[in-house]
Amino acid sequence: MQQTDISKVRASVHQQCGRKVMIQLDRGRNKFDIQEGIIQNAYPSVFTILVDDKREENPPQLLSFSYSDIITRDIRMTLC
């Protein structure tokens, strides 16, 4: 993993702040969670996504991920 790769991912995520994305989280052992959320902020080392579940019993969650999670494919994001 090179620094230029992380810089490209960081710039791409920063451009998408405020947009709705669908994220696929790799939970291991062929388990995946698929959620929709909005990219809230992009910081130097991490970015945050606000996930609002449609069910009333679950409050909105603020999830944070590192840019290396995208490179290693621990999460996959697509714009909605």
Secondary structure as the mmCIF struct_conf table of DSSP 4:
data_model
#
loop_
_struct_conf.conf_type_id
_struct_conf.id
_struct_conf.beg_label_comp_id
_struct_conf.beg_label_asym_id
_struct_conf.beg_label_seq_id
_struct_conf.end_label_comp_id
_struct_conf.end_label_asym_id
_struct_conf.end_label_seq_id
HELX_RH_AL_P HELX_RH_AL_P1 GLN A 3 GLN A 15
TURN_TY1_P TURN_TY1_P1 GLN A 16 GLY A 18
STRN STRN1 LYS A 20 GLY A 28
TURN_TY1_P TURN_TY1_P2 ARG A 29 ASN A 30
STRN STRN2 LYS A 31 ALA A 42
BEND BEND1 PRO A 44 SER A 45
STRN STRN3 VAL A 46 VAL A 51
BEND BEND2 LYS A 54 ARG A 55
TURN_TY1_P TURN_TY1_P3 GLU A 56 GLU A 57
BEND BEND3 ASN A 58 ASN A 58
HELX_LH_PP_P HELX_LH_PP_P1 PRO A 59 PRO A 60
STRN STRN4 GLN A 61 SER A 66
HELX_RH_AL_P HELX_RH_AL_P2 TYR A 67 ILE A 71
TURN_TY1_P TURN_TY1_P4 THR A 72 ARG A 73
BEND BEND4 ASP A 74 ASP A 74
STRN STRN5 ILE A 75 LEU A 79
#
